[in-house]
Amino acid sequence: MSESFEQLATEEDMNKPDYGSNPGTPRWVKVSGVISLLLVLLFVILHLTGNSFGGLGHHMH
């Protein structure tokens, strides 16, 4: 009886959609995108406020 139950369970599992194996966008892509967006946002905010990262010629002005 246990063999038929195991066989039944595997047949049911095969009919279920598999959400865990391919979730879509990988986590590293999302993390890289968020970091890139934050850096661009920081750059834009610094430019709009008149501040900068202080490059080589910054102190000469």
Protein Blocks (a to p, Z undefined) as FASTA:
>chain_A
ZZmmmmmmmmmmmmpccfklmnojafklmmmmmmmmmmmmmmmmmmmnopaehiaklmmZ
Z
